[in-house]
Amino acid sequence: MTVHAVRKVTLAVGAAILVSYAPPAATGQDWRGMGRIQGIVVDAEGHPIPGASLAARNTERGGGMTIKSDAKGRWVLGGVSAGTWELDIEAEGYQAKKISVNLPAEAARLAPITVPLEKAARGGGSGLGAAAASAEEAYKAERWAEARQEYEKLLAQQPGLAGVVEQQIGFTYIKEKNFAAAVEHLDKALAADPSNQKIRAIAAQAAFEGGMVDKARALLAELDESSITSPDVFFNIGVNFFNHGDTDEAIGYFGKAIRIDPSYVDAYYRRALAYLGQQKTAAARADFLKVIELQPDSEMGTMSRKALEQLK
């Protein structure tokens, strides 16, 4: 029996963890869809900013919505189509900021985006604001070495930002596929903010990408799974274990993603492939059937039907 292989999950822009499989994007000018972009708005010291306003607009399709960050600064832009989304972020007492986020496909799962806001200026500009702006500009332009230099300047001026700045430096190394350096700086981000479980999970995935499996396992051993509310985190960890041949761990993490989101079709499909690798055909059949139930007309639904035909 032949089943198409799972494509490898890679780390992408800014902490985004992208799944390489995705059904075709929606057509037309409708900005609504099944995609999701999420993050947190924080101040210069990394504290959450509640009630921040985020006006989102799809640049290709038009339309959009305005949302607010919750009491913990978190925000979710849900039910949206693929494409480039521009977000105008405003909060009382802070400088407004505009960011651009690319959702490559509605099935893509982006890790939460941290958006730091500077206090509103009272008179002349500050060196801190200039360094932050330069770092952000270089990052957006994908000038990774320059971005790191600016982040280092920012860190020297404001050591209290270590959690956020070391995280961003780590992301630049991820973009360059220098995973050893990425893990080194994400470790520093964790030292500054040990409670940041999402960064711990991203560091573990970077370690996997760099072939540092023992380091990845060590990071995951200290992961507080009860604090993880996004199924994407567990799903991507599962894919990394699958890619390294540990199907038992992969199946476990896919199951954790499903427990958070019972409609997470990608997790059912990948778990079915993992079960097939273990020759557990009954369990694989059940997951393939669930994929067909959830997304009968998708590529995964079609592949699941073909797999079931071969299992007969």
Buried (B, 14 or more C-beta within 10 A) or exposed (E): EEBEEBEEBBBBBBBBBBBBBBBEBBEEEEBBBBBBBBBBBBBBEBEBBEEBBBBBBBEEBEEBBEBEBBEEBBBBBEEBBBBBBBBBBBBEEBBEBEBEBBBBBBBBBBBBBBBBBBEEEEEEEBEBBBBBBBBBEBBEEEBBEBBBBBBBBBBEBBEEBBBBBBBBBBBBBBBEEBBEBBBBBBBBBBEBBEEBBBBBBBBBBBBBBBEBBEBBBEBBEEBEEEEBEBBBBBBBBBBBBBBBEBBEBBBBBBBBBBEBBEEBBBBBBBBBBBBBBEEBBEBBBBBBBBBBEBBEEBBBBBBBBBBBEEBE
